């Protein structure tokens, strides 16, 4: 028996849902400008921050209830949206821009589902 990765299982699940219910699985783009890290006054230099990124994946919108265990300290507001995202080349981070069609949202929390690096809970506003 072949062991499947979280990415394989997520792909099958997303494709299965897309085949049965149109419009639920959406393509998304995550963008990030290069970010300067923290300033070190002792050296007079800035640390490197995350590199610029532009990646595409798939998502499905879910409910706040789905992430209570992932983000116990986060209070989900009425305008916050919660997504499960797969197919990214790297993990999204807070302040990345999430674009779905014509809508642009700012990511405010990211949770790596089972620590796989392949499937993420994302809260954006």
PyMOL commands that set and color helices and strands:
alter all, ss='L'
color gray80, all
select helices_A, chain A and resi 6-20+64-67+113-115
alter helices_A, ss='H'
color red, helices_A
select strands_A, chain A and resi 26-32+36-40+45-48+53-62+81-86+97-100+103-112+119-124
alter strands_A, ss='S'
color yellow, strands_A
deselect
rebuild
show_as cartoon
